[in-house]
Amino acid sequence: MPVNPPSARRPEASRPDAGAAAGERDALKLWLRLLACSTQLETEVRRRLRARFQVTLSRFDYMAQLYRYPEGLRMNELSRHLMVTGGNVTGLTDELEKLGWVQRHTAAADRRACVLTLTAQGRNRFEGMAREHEAWVTELLGGLRAAERRLLHDLLGRLRETVALRTGEPP
């Protein structure tokens, strides 16, 4: 099979679509970098939550949402906040209820629905986990200067807005 000699190959920069291709590659490389960073951070936080508190990231996220809503959330509302199925929320609720960290209440407006809240024990437990979680994230991002963290935060906010405009989703 004949191979084109180097002199016969067109340098990438001289191709008519080189600018578009480079921009597309830059976008793809950025997306892959974002995924890699997110995965790396999430993996370490998962590991630390399990090692320190014997809790999964799913349980931590679940408790974080209930912590934000002390008056409680209906199961379907919690599911939307977590972006998981109702079945997953039911399973997590059962587990956390057995631990004494979550309780179910009948909704006043609709006796068929239940409202989920953290118990006092669950609230205390979550507050301890949240303090350490914040310290871990601060440590993991500690290689960036404060100005770099602010810039990255602003740029990622701009990215969310841009994606939202293109997809019609709220930012």
Secondary structure, DSSP 8 states (H G I E B T S, - for coil): -----GGGS--GGGSTTHHHHHHHHHHHHHHHHHHHHHHHHHHHHHHHHHHHHS--HHHHHHHHHHHH-TT-EEHHHHHHHHT--HHHHHHHHHHHHHTTSEEEEE-SS-TTSEEEEE-HHHHHHHHHHHHHHHHHHHHHTTTS-HHHHHHHHHHHHHHHHHHHHHHT---
